[in-house]
Amino acid sequence: MGATSSSVDSTISSRTGQSYARLALAGLLALLTWSAFHNEYGNVPIVSDVSTAIHEFGHMLFMPFGIPILGTTMVILGGSLTEVAFPLLFVGYFLRKREDGRRRDVFAAMVCLWWSAIGLLATAIYCADSRAGKLMLLDGLTGQESDGHDWYNLLDRWGLIEHDTQIARWMRMIAWLMCVGSIVIAAWSALQHQRREQPAD
C-alpha cells in the first residue's frame, strides 16, 4: 500500500514538473515574440535559422533539377510558402487524435503554430521591404542591389507592388494573432496537463 502511494505521488510530482516546464516554455515564447516583433528582421535565435533553411528548400521544392513546377511564380513564392506551411504539418500531427480519442499533444501543436507565425512575421517584413529594398538578403546584397528579392518580384508580377506595406501589415497582424493565440492555448494546455494525466483512484 505504501509503495503504491509513493508511486502515485511520484507520478503526480512528475506531471506537476512537466506542467511547470511547459508554462515556463510558454513564457519564453512570449518573450521571444515580443523580441521578434521589435526586431528589424523578426529574428528568433535558432528558429529563424531553421526557417531560413526551410525557406531556401521551398524554392528548390518547386524547381527540382532546375525544372519549374507550377510555373516560375510558384518557384518564387515557394520559399515563403514552405517556411510558413512546414510547421503546420506538425500542428496537424500533434492535433490528430490517438486511439483513445485524445489529441496527441495540444501544447506541442501550439508551439509549432507559434513557429509558423514567426515564419509569417519574417515574410511580412520581407514583403514590406519590396519597394524599399533595404533589407540584406542571403547573397549579401540589399533588395535594391539584387534581382532576387522574392516579394518585389511577386508583387510586381501581380501588379500589387504599390500595396506592399498594406499587404505586409495584414500578414503581420495575422502573425501577431497566431502568436498570441498559440501562447494562450499552450499555457492553458500546460495548466490542464497535470489534471488530465492524473491517475484515477
Phi, psi and chi 1 to 4 in degrees:
 res  aa     phi    psi   chi1   chi2   chi3   chi4
   1 MET       -  -44.8 -178.0   69.3  176.0      -
   2 GLY   -64.6  -38.3      -      -      -      -
   3 ALA   -66.1  -39.5      -      -      -      -
   4 THR   -64.4  -44.0  -58.4      -      -      -
   5 SER   -61.9  -40.4  177.1      -      -      -
   6 SER   -64.9  -38.7  176.6      -      -      -
   7 SER   -65.8  -41.9  176.1      -      -      -
   8 VAL   -64.2  -44.4  170.2      -      -      -
   9 ASP   -61.1  -39.3  -70.7  -16.9      -      -
  10 SER   -64.9  -40.3  177.2      -      -      -
  11 THR   -65.3  -44.4  -60.2      -      -      -
  12 ILE   -63.4  -41.6  -66.8  174.3      -      -
  13 SER   -62.2  -39.1  177.6      -      -      -
  14 SER   -64.8  -42.9  174.2      -      -      -
  15 ARG   -64.0  -39.5  -62.7  -59.7  178.7 -169.9
  16 THR   -63.3  -42.5  -59.2      -      -      -
  17 GLY   -61.0  -42.0      -      -      -      -
  18 GLN   -64.3  -40.2  -70.9  179.3   19.9      -
  19 SER   -62.4  -43.9  -65.0      -      -      -
  20 TYR   -65.1  -39.0  -75.2  141.4      -      -
  21 ALA   -63.9  -40.6      -      -      -      -
  22 ARG   -68.1  -39.4  -69.9 -177.3  172.8 -147.3
  23 LEU   -63.1  -39.8  -79.8  172.9      -      -
  24 ALA   -63.4  -40.4      -      -      -      -
  25 LEU   -65.7  -40.2  178.2   54.6      -      -
  26 ALA   -60.7  -40.6      -      -      -      -
  27 GLY   -63.8  -39.8      -      -      -      -
  28 LEU   -63.6  -41.0  175.8   60.6      -      -
  29 LEU   -61.7  -37.3  -65.2 -176.3      -      -
  30 ALA   -63.3  -44.1      -      -      -      -
  31 LEU   -64.3  -42.0  -71.0  174.5      -      -
  32 LEU   -65.9  -35.0  -68.9  173.9      -      -
  33 THR   -64.2  -47.6  -62.5      -      -      -
  34 TRP   -57.9  -44.6 -174.8   90.5      -      -
  35 SER   -63.9  -44.3  175.8      -      -      -
  36 ALA   -63.3  -40.7      -      -      -      -
  37 PHE   -75.4   -8.1  -86.1   83.5      -      -
  38 HIS  -111.5   10.8  -70.6   80.8      -      -
  39 ASN  -104.5  139.9 -178.2  -83.1      -      -
  40 GLU   -55.6  -37.3 -178.9 -177.1    9.4      -
  41 TYR  -105.2   -0.3  -70.0   87.8      -      -
  42 GLY    70.1   27.1      -      -      -      -
  43 ASN   -73.4  140.6  -78.4  -20.3      -      -
  44 VAL  -127.8  125.4  172.6      -      -      -
  45 PRO   -49.5  137.3  -26.7   35.4      -      -
  46 ILE    69.5  -53.5  -58.7  176.4      -      -
  47 VAL   -58.1  -45.5  174.8      -      -      -
  48 SER   -67.0  -34.7  -66.3      -      -      -
  49 ASP   -65.5  -43.5  -67.8  -28.2      -      -
  50 VAL   -64.4  -42.8  172.7      -      -      -
  51 SER   -64.1  -36.8  -67.8      -      -      -
  52 THR   -64.0  -41.3  -62.3      -      -      -
  53 ALA   -63.1  -41.1      -      -      -      -
  54 ILE   -65.6  -38.8  -66.7  171.8      -      -
  55 HIS   -57.7  -48.9  178.8  108.7      -      -
  56 GLU   -66.3  -36.8  -65.9  -53.3  -50.3      -
  57 PHE   -63.1  -35.4  169.8   74.4      -      -
  58 GLY   -59.3  -36.8      -      -      -      -
  59 HIS   -63.9  -44.6  -69.9  -54.5      -      -
  60 MET   -68.9  -30.1  -64.9 -174.6  -70.5      -
  61 LEU   -59.2  -36.5 -176.0   64.7      -      -
  62 PHE   -95.5    6.2  -70.8   91.2      -      -
  63 MET  -143.7   59.8 -166.6  174.3   65.5      -
  64 PRO   -67.2  138.6   26.2  -34.4      -      -
  65 PHE    56.3   27.5  -50.2  106.6      -      -
  66 GLY    76.5    9.7      -      -      -      -
  67 ILE  -106.4  114.0  -56.8  172.0      -      -
  68 PRO   -63.5  132.5  -19.7   31.9      -      -
  69 ILE  -107.4  130.9  -66.1  179.4      -      -
  70 LEU    67.1   18.9  -57.2  178.6      -      -
  71 GLY    93.9  164.6      -      -      -      -
  72 THR   -63.9  -33.7  -53.1      -      -      -
  73 THR   -59.5  -41.5  -63.0      -      -      -
  74 MET   -69.7  -29.5  -81.9  -53.2  -58.9      -
  75 VAL   -63.6  -43.0  174.2      -      -      -
  76 ILE   -70.0  -46.2  -59.6  171.2      -      -
  77 LEU   -70.9  -24.9  179.6   60.0      -      -
  78 GLY   -56.6  -32.5      -      -      -      -
  79 GLY   -62.0  -57.3      -      -      -      -
  80 SER   -66.7  -38.8  -64.9      -      -      -
  81 LEU   -61.9  -45.8 -177.3   62.7      -      -
  82 THR   -68.5  -37.7  -54.5      -      -      -
  83 GLU   -59.0  -39.9  179.4  177.7   -3.0      -
  84 VAL   -83.2  -38.0  175.1      -      -      -
  85 ALA   -80.1  -30.9      -      -      -      -
  86 PHE   -55.9  -48.1 -178.2   75.8      -      -
  87 PRO   -62.9  -24.2  -22.9   35.2      -      -
  88 LEU   -68.4  -23.5  -63.2  179.7      -      -
  89 LEU   -61.8  -39.0  -62.5  176.7      -      -
  90 PHE   -73.5  -31.9  -65.3   96.4      -      -
  91 VAL   -59.5  -47.5  173.9      -      -      -
  92 GLY   -61.1  -41.1      -      -      -      -
  93 TYR   -62.6  -47.5  170.8   78.3      -      -
  94 PHE   -73.8  -20.4  -74.8  118.8      -      -
  95 LEU   -90.4  -10.1  -72.5 -179.4      -      -
  96 ARG   -65.9  141.3 -169.4  174.6   63.9  178.4
  97 LYS   -77.5  145.3  -70.5 -174.6  177.4 -179.3
  98 ARG   -85.6 -178.9  -57.8  178.0  -62.4 -169.8
  99 GLU   -63.2  -28.6  -68.4 -178.4    1.3      -
 100 ASP   -84.2    3.6   61.4    4.0      -      -
 101 GLY    90.7   -8.8      -      -      -      -
 102 ARG   -85.4  154.1  -64.3 -179.8 -179.9  179.3
 103 ARG   -71.2  150.9  -54.1 -125.4  178.0 -115.3
 104 ARG   -62.5  -54.0  -71.7 -176.1  179.3  -86.9
 105 ASP  -168.6   97.1 -165.4  -30.1      -      -
 106 VAL   -62.2  -39.8  173.5      -      -      -
 107 PHE   -59.6  -49.2 -178.3   87.2      -      -
 108 ALA   -61.5  -38.0      -      -      -      -
 109 ALA   -61.8  -40.6      -      -      -      -
 110 MET   -70.5  -33.1  -68.8  -56.1  100.1      -
 111 VAL   -62.9  -40.4  172.0      -      -      -
 112 CYS   -69.8  -35.2  -67.3      -      -      -
 113 LEU   -64.8  -40.5 -177.3   61.1      -      -
 114 TRP   -60.1  -42.8  174.0   86.6      -      -
 115 TRP   -58.7  -44.1  176.3   16.3      -      -
 116 SER   -61.0  -40.4  175.9      -      -      -
 117 ALA   -63.1  -38.1      -      -      -      -
 118 ILE   -65.1  -36.8  -67.8  -59.7      -      -
 119 GLY   -64.3  -38.5      -      -      -      -
 120 LEU   -68.2  -36.7 -177.2   57.5      -      -
 121 LEU   -60.8  -46.3  170.5   62.9      -      -
 122 ALA   -60.4  -38.2      -      -      -      -
 123 THR   -65.2  -40.4  -60.1      -      -      -
 124 ALA   -62.0  -42.6      -      -      -      -
 125 ILE   -64.7  -41.1  -67.9  171.2      -      -
 126 TYR   -62.6  -45.3 -161.1    3.5      -      -
 127 CYS   -63.5  -42.9  176.7      -      -      -
 128 ALA   -62.9  -21.5      -      -      -      -
 129 ASP   -89.2    3.1 -176.8   63.6      -      -
 130 SER   -51.5  -55.7  -64.5      -      -      -
 131 ARG   -80.8  -37.6  -77.9  177.7  -65.7  171.5
 132 ALA   -66.9  -42.3      -      -      -      -
 133 GLY    59.9   37.1      -      -      -      -
 134 LYS   -96.3  -20.7  -66.2  179.4  179.4  178.9
 135 LEU   -71.0  144.6  -66.3 -179.5      -      -
 136 MET   -80.0  126.9 -172.5   70.6   67.0      -
 137 LEU   -91.4  175.1  -54.0  179.7      -      -
 138 LEU   -65.5  -23.8  -71.7 -179.5      -      -
 139 ASP   -80.4    3.4   58.6    9.1      -      -
 140 GLY    85.3    3.6      -      -      -      -
 141 LEU  -111.0  156.7  -57.3  174.8      -      -
 142 THR   -81.8  168.7   64.7      -      -      -
 143 GLY   -59.5  -31.7      -      -      -      -
 144 GLN   -70.3  -26.0  -67.4  177.6  -20.0      -
 145 GLU   -95.0  -11.8  -60.0  166.2  -26.0      -
 146 SER  -122.9  150.6  171.3      -      -      -
 147 ASP   -97.2   11.9   59.9   -0.9      -      -
 148 GLY  -101.6   21.6      -      -      -      -
 149 HIS   -79.0  106.2 -165.0  -57.8      -      -
 150 ASP   -52.8  -50.8  -67.4  -10.5      -      -
 151 TRP   -76.5  -26.4  -79.9   91.6      -      -
 152 TYR   -63.7  -47.0  175.0   86.3      -      -
 153 ASN   -64.5  -39.6  -66.2  -32.4      -      -
 154 LEU   -66.6  -52.5  -76.6  171.3      -      -
 155 LEU   -67.0  -31.7  -64.6 -178.6      -      -
 156 ASP   -65.4  -41.5 -171.9   49.2      -      -
 157 ARG   -63.7  -38.4  -76.1  168.5  177.1  -99.0
 158 TRP   -86.3   -2.1  -64.6  -24.2      -      -
 159 GLY    71.0   27.5      -      -      -      -
 160 LEU  -118.5   15.1  -63.4  171.5      -      -
 161 ILE   -59.3  -31.4 -166.4   65.6      -      -
 162 GLU   -72.7  -11.5  -61.8  -62.4  -38.0      -
 163 HIS  -109.0   19.3  -57.6  -75.0      -      -
 164 ASP   -57.4  -44.9   57.1   -9.3      -      -
 165 THR   -71.6  -31.9   53.9      -      -      -
 166 GLN   -67.2  -46.0  -67.4  172.0  -74.2      -
 167 ILE   -62.0  -41.3  -65.6  170.5      -      -
 168 ALA   -63.7  -37.3      -      -      -      -
 169 ARG   -62.7  -40.0  -84.4 -163.6  -65.2  -88.9
 170 TRP   -65.2  -43.3  -82.7  100.6      -      -
 171 MET   -59.9  -44.7  -71.7 -176.3 -176.5      -
 172 ARG   -64.3  -40.1 -168.2  179.8 -177.6   94.1
 173 MET   -65.1  -43.1 -179.6 -179.0   70.0      -
 174 ILE   -63.8  -41.5  -66.2  170.6      -      -
 175 ALA   -61.2  -41.4      -      -      -      -
 176 TRP   -63.4  -44.6  171.9 -106.4      -      -
 177 LEU   -64.2  -38.9  -68.0  174.1      -      -
 178 MET   -64.0  -42.5  -72.9  172.2   65.6      -
 179 CYS   -63.2  -50.9  -80.7      -      -      -
 180 VAL   -62.4  -46.8  171.9      -      -      -
 181 GLY   -60.8  -44.3      -      -      -      -
 182 SER   -66.5  -38.5   62.2      -      -      -
 183 ILE   -68.7  -42.7  -67.9  169.5      -      -
 184 VAL   -62.0  -46.4  168.6      -      -      -
 185 ILE   -68.3  -36.2  -64.4  173.7      -      -
 186 ALA   -62.6  -43.5      -      -      -      -
 187 ALA   -64.3  -42.5      -      -      -      -
 188 TRP   -61.0  -43.7  171.2   83.0      -      -
 189 SER   -62.4  -39.2  176.0      -      -      -
 190 ALA   -64.0  -39.5      -      -      -      -
 191 LEU   -67.8  -31.0  -70.3  170.7      -      -
 192 GLN   -81.8  -15.6  -62.7  -62.8  -50.0      -
 193 HIS   -59.2  -47.6 -177.8   68.7      -      -
 194 GLN   -64.9  -46.0  179.2 -176.6   -1.8      -
 195 ARG   -65.7  -40.4 -178.3 -177.9   64.8   81.1
 196 ARG   -66.1  -37.8 -175.7  172.9   60.5 -112.5
 197 GLU   -94.5   -3.9  -61.8  -68.2  -14.3      -
 198 GLN   -65.6  130.0 -174.9  171.0  -21.9      -
 199 PRO   -65.2  147.0   12.1  -15.7      -      -
 200 ALA   -77.0  153.3      -      -      -      -
 201 ASP   -72.0      -  -67.3  -26.1      -      -
